[in-house]
Amino acid sequence: MKPTFRIWRVLAAAAVLVGIAALVLWWQGILQPFGLRRPANSLMVIVPYRYADTWVFDDPAAGLKREPFV
């Protein structure tokens, strides 16, 4: 029985290798100039304060003012 050449196997292997290479480049930060960045950790800091015997906070980015802190 003669082995046959299957183009779809070659294309599938090439797609997997290209995907792995892209993942490695993204993880190493090499793709950052192209706008592809790893998500960075971020912190949101709120400053609770007392208003009318209730703890509240403001978040201008979300449009919140004197939101009850629960």
C-alpha positions, -999 to 999 in steps of 0.1 A, spaced: 0 0 0 15 33 -11 13 63 13 -5 92 -2 3 129 2 -25 147 20 -23 185 17 -48 191 45 -24 174 70 4 197 59 -19 228 62 -32 217 96 4 212 109 14 246 95 -16 263 111 -8 248 145 29 258 143 19 294 132 -5 296 161 21 284 186 46 309 173 21 338 175 12 328 211 49 328 220 55 362 204 24 376 221 35 363 255 70 376 252 56 411 243 72 412 209 38 421 193 33 451 215 42 477 188 13 462 168 -13 469 196 -14 433 207 -6 434 245 -9 410 273 -36 421 297 -20 437 327 -32 436 363 -51 467 373 -65 480 405 -95 502 412 -91 523 443 -122 538 459 -121 562 489 -151 556 511 -163 585 533 -192 593 556 -221 612 543 -254 615 563 -244 586 586 -237 563 557 -205 551 541 -204 562 504 -179 565 476 -175 584 443 -165 569 409 -163 596 383 -154 571 355 -187 553 361 -207 584 369 -213 575 405 -216 601 432 -223 592 468 -230 556 461 -236 536 492 -207 514 502 -220 480 511 
